[in-house]
Amino acid sequence: MIVIKMGGSLGINYEAVCNDLASILKTGLQIILVHGGSSETNLVSARLGKPPRMVTSVSGYESRYTDRETLEIFEMVYCGKINKGIVEKLQRRGINAVGLSGVDGRIWEGIRKSAITIVEDGKKKVLRDDFTGRVEKVNLDLIELLLEHGYTPVLTPPAISYQGEAINVDGDRAAAILASALKVEKLVILSNVPGLLKDVTNESSLVEDIPIREMDNYVKYAKGRMKKKILGAAEAIRQGVKEVIFADGRIDKPISGALIGKGTIIH
Ligand code: ADP
């Protein structure tokens, strides 16, 4: 069994991912697909007159400020348009996919950060009414039930807080904790870059191999959202996943390529 995380940035080739996924599933390997939806959410929220507000926490991580209205738009796009779009593409290829969010069956459970401290224009600010959080626990019952009956789960944020509120969580870290809980050997993270680059503007500066003990030497290359992805990967390895592969989701056969070592392998 493997876990695949498909990013939500512009450029990801959904058709290629679904084609590849369908041919791998036919070999008998079980796959759980996790996806994001950030760029589409930005588009839709701008069209609805509520442009995204990205905030940077005091520790330097960027996230989407998610008030109740943003959460609703987030769900419309992630759980609606993107999730059902992927399920449809897989169904068309003969895969019996089922799309769920982390709220369904409490698959991804965690804490809601009721107040976050951000830095804006050099000043610290506290934001309340924010529905973001962090997955701490995976409830596998529903996933196992689906897998046992031959369904392919397609999962997306939000997650659910211990109090039962939907929370916006980082999809990479959610995929990482899921991979650990399922004790899979491999987690493949597809995005719109070939992997971790030493220089973001130069695609041939790919880092091909990162042994976990040397992680500290590589984190410095990751900027913006890539930082969270790398830390999520390190977490997954420490919790028992053998390999996390960052690979290019824009190309043909992106998953098969990743499984034979195309990309950045963290182990
Ligand atoms: P997704 O939506 O696929 O989860 P993100 O957009 O969150 O992906 O993260 C991938 C982005 O991270 C790339 O498009 C790239 O601009 C950025 N990035 C920052 N630093 C690096 C780096 N060192 N190597 C590769 N990508 C990086």
Boltz pocket constraint, residues with backbone or C-beta under 6 A from the ligand:
constraints:
  - pocket:
      binder: B
      contacts: [[A, 6], [A, 7], [A, 8], [A, 9], [A, 36], [A, 38], [A, 190], [A, 191], [A, 192], [A, 193], [A, 195], [A, 196], [A, 197], [A, 198], [A, 199], [A, 200], [A, 221], [A, 222], [A, 223], [A, 224], [A, 225], [A, 226], [A, 227]]
      max_distance: 6.0
